[in-house]
Amino acid sequence: MKILALSLSVIGAFSIQTFSVNALAKEQALVKKSDAPHYSLRKYAHVQTFYDLTAEEAVKIGLKDNVPPAAILAIAGWESGYGQGYVAQITGNIMSLGARKGEAELPPLTLPRNRATNQIMIDIDKAKRMPKDEVVWQKRPPSLKKDYRPKPYAGTANNLLYFRNHPHALKLAYADVMRDFSSSWISDKSKVPVFLKAAENMDKLVKRDGKTALLSCQVAKDFVKSIGGQPRSFNTRPAWITHVNKVMDNAGLCALTQDVYKGESFKLAWLR
């Protein structure tokens, strides 16, 4: 089994904390007594839609592979703009996973940008029907990101609207991305030292404290810190850690994954 690990410091030695069932219960109680009904990101429809497509699968995948589910969801939300980024819309790649040898990657594309909204559009035909002064065409560089569209579209400029027209396939692609992240990128067989160390340490954590340790917000945030903000990490910028943690807090992802784990539906958990 692919196991994730936790490194609490960018340069320091790892120290595993104990997260018992009682400790998790206390953390949940604190969340419920806080400003839980007022998570600022939950008022946005596109954020709700994104996590409706990903939350339950993230809990299943995270618990199977020993990855904090809230961390998976927070990284996916930040990296993809909650599924609204043009790379995520086209490829389904919500975690910005780079294409490895033999994998299809999104090629350079010339895409329109809506002047009014400043957003990149992937509906080429719609852009061509708009007044010329409302659209700016820009050549995008190679994304180097894995394209999760099926053959023959993956790795091509064809059928950019595939996932928009196949919502069921989009949900499956999101799950594939999260599965790749948790079982391949962050793995006890990884050749990236940061990821390998995370795998080894999280193995110890889960072995000692059980799967419920993965639902702790502290574990999730420490995990994010362990794989970012340093050379050869998931994202080398220290600010990335702050951004991802803000997503985790402002979308209430720790409480969400805890509720989903307990069997609550996404809708009820989100509307708390």
C-alpha positions as CSV (number, residue, x, y, z in Angstrom):
1,M,0.0,0.0,0.0
2,K,1.2,3.5,-0.9
3,I,1.7,5.4,2.3
4,L,2.1,9.1,3.0
5,A,4.1,10.8,5.6
6,L,4.4,13.9,7.5
7,S,7.4,16.2,8.0
8,L,6.7,19.0,10.4
9,S,9.7,21.2,9.4
10,V,11.2,22.1,6.1
11,I,14.7,21.6,7.4
12,G,14.2,20.0,10.8
13,A,13.8,16.4,11.9
14,F,10.3,14.9,11.9
15,S,8.5,14.4,15.2
16,I,5.3,12.4,15.1
17,Q,2.5,13.7,17.3
18,T,-0.1,11.4,18.8
19,F,-3.6,11.8,17.5
20,S,-5.9,9.5,19.4
21,V,-9.6,9.1,18.8
22,N,-10.2,11.4,21.9
23,A,-7.9,14.0,20.5
24,L,-9.7,14.1,17.2
25,A,-13.1,14.3,19.0
26,K,-11.8,17.4,20.9
27,E,-10.6,19.0,17.7
28,Q,-14.0,18.4,16.1
29,A,-15.7,19.9,19.1
30,L,-13.6,23.0,18.8
31,V,-14.5,23.3,15.2
32,K,-18.2,23.0,15.9
33,K,-18.0,25.6,18.6
34,S,-16.1,28.1,16.4
35,D,-17.3,30.0,13.4
36,A,-18.1,26.9,11.5
37,P,-21.4,28.1,9.9
38,H,-19.5,31.0,8.4
39,Y,-16.8,29.4,6.2
40,S,-16.2,32.3,3.8
41,L,-15.7,30.1,0.7
42,R,-18.9,28.1,1.1
43,K,-21.0,31.0,-0.2
44,Y,-19.7,30.5,-3.7
45,A,-21.6,28.1,-6.0
46,H,-18.6,27.0,-8.0
47,V,-16.7,26.1,-4.8
48,Q,-19.6,24.0,-3.6
49,T,-19.9,22.3,-7.0
50,F,-16.2,21.5,-7.0
51,Y,-16.2,19.9,-3.6
52,D,-19.4,18.1,-4.3
53,L,-17.5,16.3,-7.1
54,T,-14.4,15.6,-5.0
55,A,-15.1,15.4,-1.3
56,E,-16.4,11.8,-0.9
57,E,-13.7,10.4,-3.2
58,A,-11.0,12.3,-1.4
59,V,-12.0,10.7,1.9
60,K,-12.0,7.2,0.3
61,I,-8.7,7.7,-1.5
62,G,-7.0,9.5,1.4
63,L,-7.9,6.8,4.0
64,K,-6.9,4.1,1.6
65,D,-3.5,5.6,0.8
66,N,-2.9,7.3,4.1
67,V,-3.2,10.9,2.9
68,P,-5.1,13.6,4.9
69,P,-8.2,14.1,2.8
70,A,-8.6,17.8,3.8
71,A,-5.1,18.4,2.4
72,I,-5.9,16.7,-0.9
73,L,-9.0,18.9,-1.3
74,A,-7.3,22.1,-0.3
75,I,-4.4,21.5,-2.7
76,A,-6.8,20.6,-5.5
77,G,-8.9,23.7,-4.8
78,W,-6.0,26.0,-4.8
79,E,-4.2,24.5,-7.8
80,S,-7.3,24.4,-10.0
81,G,-9.1,27.5,-9.0
82,Y,-11.9,25.1,-7.8
83,G,-11.9,23.6,-11.2
84,Q,-12.2,26.9,-13.0
85,G,-8.6,27.2,-14.3
86,Y,-8.3,26.6,-18.0
87,V,-5.9,23.7,-17.6
88,A,-8.2,22.0,-15.1
89,Q,-11.2,22.6,-17.3
90,I,-9.5,21.1,-20.3
91,T,-7.5,18.2,-18.8
92,G,-9.3,17.5,-15.5
93,N,-6.0,17.8,-13.8
94,I,-7.0,19.6,-10.6
95,M,-3.7,19.1,-8.8
96,S,-1.3,20.4,-11.4
97,L,0.4,17.0,-11.7
98,G,3.2,17.1,-14.3
99,A,3.1,14.6,-17.1
100,R,5.7,11.9,-16.7
101,K,7.4,9.9,-19.4
102,G,4.9,8.4,-21.7
103,E,2.0,10.4,-20.4
104,A,0.0,12.9,-22.5
105,E,0.5,16.5,-21.7
106,L,-1.5,19.6,-22.7
107,P,0.2,21.2,-25.7
108,P,0.6,24.9,-26.3
109,L,-2.7,26.5,-27.2
110,T,-3.9,29.7,-28.6
111,L,-6.9,30.7,-26.5
112,P,-9.2,33.7,-26.2
113,R,-9.4,35.9,-23.2
114,N,-12.6,37.7,-22.4
115,R,-11.7,41.4,-22.0
116,A,-14.6,42.1,-19.7
117,T,-13.9,39.3,-17.2
118,N,-10.2,38.8,-18.0
119,Q,-10.8,35.1,-18.0
120,I,-9.4,32.6,-20.4
121,M,-12.1,30.9,-22.5
122,I,-11.9,27.3,-23.8
123,D,-15.0,27.5,-25.9
124,I,-13.4,28.6,-29.1
125,D,-16.5,28.6,-31.2
126,K,-18.3,30.9,-28.7
127,A,-15.3,33.3,-28.7
128,K,-15.3,33.5,-32.5
129,R,-19.0,34.6,-32.4
130,M,-18.2,37.4,-30.0
131,P,-17.4,40.9,-31.2
132,K,-13.7,41.1,-32.0
133,D,-13.0,44.0,-29.6
134,E,-14.3,41.8,-26.7
135,V,-11.8,39.0,-27.1
136,V,-8.0,38.9,-27.0
137,W,-6.3,35.8,-28.5
138,Q,-3.2,34.7,-26.7
139,K,-0.8,31.8,-27.2
140,R,-0.4,29.9,-24.0
141,P,2.9,28.1,-23.2
142,P,3.1,24.3,-22.8
143,S,1.5,23.5,-19.6
144,L,3.6,20.4,-18.9
145,K,0.6,19.0,-17.0
146,K,-0.9,15.5,-17.5
147,D,-3.9,15.5,-19.7
148,Y,-6.6,13.2,-18.2
149,R,-8.9,13.3,-21.3
150,P,-9.3,9.9,-23.0
151,K,-7.8,9.0,-26.3
152,P,-7.7,10.4,-28.9
153,Y,-8.1,13.8,-27.3
154,A,-5.4,13.6,-24.6
155,G,-2.4,15.6,-25.5
156,T,-4.0,17.4,-28.4
157,A,-5.8,20.7,-29.1
158,N,-8.9,18.8,-30.1
159,N,-12.2,18.6,-28.2
160,L,-11.2,21.1,-25.5
161,L,-14.8,20.9,-24.2
162,Y,-14.7,17.2,-23.6
163,F,-15.1,17.3,-19.8
164,R,-17.7,20.1,-20.0
165,N,-19.8,17.9,-22.2
166,H,-19.1,14.7,-20.2
167,P,-19.7,15.6,-16.5
168,H,-19.6,12.0,-15.4
169,A,-16.2,11.6,-17.0
170,L,-15.0,14.8,-15.3
171,K,-15.8,13.3,-11.8
172,L,-13.9,10.2,-12.7
173,A,-11.0,12.2,-13.9
174,Y,-10.9,14.2,-10.6
175,A,-10.7,10.9,-8.7
176,D,-7.9,9.7,-11.0
177,V,-5.9,12.8,-10.3
178,M,-6.3,12.5,-6.5
179,R,-5.5,8.8,-6.7
180,D,-2.3,9.6,-8.7
181,F,-1.3,12.2,-6.2
182,S,-1.8,10.0,-3.1
183,S,-0.6,6.6,-4.4
184,S,2.1,7.6,-7.0
185,W,3.4,11.1,-6.4
186,I,3.5,10.9,-2.6
187,S,4.7,7.4,-2.2
188,D,6.9,5.1,-0.2
189,K,8.5,4.3,-3.6
190,S,9.0,7.9,-4.6
191,K,12.4,9.0,-5.9
192,V,11.8,12.6,-4.6
193,P,13.3,12.8,-1.0
194,V,10.6,15.1,0.3
195,F,7.8,12.7,-0.8
196,L,9.6,9.6,0.3
197,K,10.2,11.0,3.8
198,A,6.5,12.0,4.0
199,A,5.5,8.5,3.1
200,E,7.7,6.8,5.6
201,N,6.6,9.1,8.4
202,M,2.9,9.0,7.7
203,D,3.2,5.2,7.7
204,K,4.4,5.4,11.3
205,L,1.7,7.8,12.3
206,V,-1.2,5.7,10.9
207,K,0.3,2.5,12.3
208,R,0.4,4.0,15.8
209,D,-2.7,6.1,15.8
210,G,-5.0,4.6,13.2
211,K,-6.8,6.0,10.2
212,T,-8.7,8.7,12.1
213,A,-5.4,10.5,12.6
214,L,-5.7,11.5,8.9
215,L,-8.8,13.5,9.7
216,S,-7.0,15.9,12.1
217,C,-6.7,19.4,10.8
218,Q,-3.3,19.6,12.4
219,V,-2.1,16.5,10.5
220,A,-3.5,17.9,7.3
221,K,-1.7,21.2,7.7
222,D,1.6,19.7,8.8
223,F,1.4,17.4,5.7
224,V,1.0,20.4,3.4
225,K,4.0,22.0,5.1
226,S,6.0,18.8,4.7
227,I,5.6,18.7,0.9
228,G,5.9,22.4,0.0
229,G,8.1,25.4,0.4
230,Q,11.4,23.7,-0.2
231,P,13.6,22.6,-3.1
232,R,12.2,19.6,-5.1
233,S,8.9,19.7,-3.3
234,F,5.3,19.9,-4.7
235,N,5.6,23.7,-4.8
236,T,8.8,25.4,-3.8
237,R,7.2,28.7,-2.8
238,P,6.7,29.1,1.0
239,A,3.6,31.2,0.2
240,W,2.0,28.1,-1.4
241,I,1.6,26.6,2.1
242,T,-0.2,29.7,3.4
243,H,-2.5,29.7,0.4
244,V,-3.4,26.0,0.7
245,N,-4.0,26.3,4.4
246,K,-6.3,29.3,3.9
247,V,-8.4,27.2,1.5
248,M,-8.6,24.4,4.1
249,D,-9.8,26.9,6.7
250,N,-12.1,29.0,4.6
251,A,-13.9,26.1,3.0
252,G,-14.1,24.2,6.3
253,L,-12.4,21.1,4.7
254,C,-11.4,19.5,8.0
255,A,-15.0,19.5,9.3
256,L,-16.3,18.5,5.9
257,T,-14.0,15.4,5.6
258,Q,-14.7,14.4,9.2
259,D,-18.5,14.6,8.6
260,V,-18.2,12.7,5.3
261,Y,-16.1,10.0,7.0
262,K,-18.9,9.6,9.6
263,G,-21.4,8.9,6.7
264,E,-23.0,12.3,6.4
265,S,-24.0,13.3,2.9
266,F,-22.0,16.1,1.2
267,K,-25.0,18.4,1.0
268,L,-25.8,18.2,4.7
269,A,-22.1,18.5,5.7
270,W,-21.6,21.5,3.4
271,L,-24.7,23.4,4.6
272,R,-23.9,23.1,8.3
